[in-house]
């Protein structure tokens, strides 16, 4: 079972919800639910077949690039720095599985 992937997907979805509740950002809600859902699907696929991590790797890289650029521009750890760090860890984790 890919527990880290499921936890990561939950954090992404919850982060989008929090962004919506705090700032009224529909973009945060939509992206959080979309990326969280994709990551949950990827974690399910990785749980069924540990070699099937292509989607999980892709989602992690996409979040690393998107949110990482926000962190680079803002310099604020919360939430962009945290999500960037988690995305980097997950990208390394799934990338190592691809090798």
Secondary structure, DSSP 8 states (H G I E B T S, - for coil): --HHHHHHHHHHHHHHHHHHHHH--HHHHHHHHHHHHHHHHHHHHHHH-TT--HHHHHHHHHHHHHHHHHHHHH--IIIIIHHHHHHHHHHHHHHHHH-
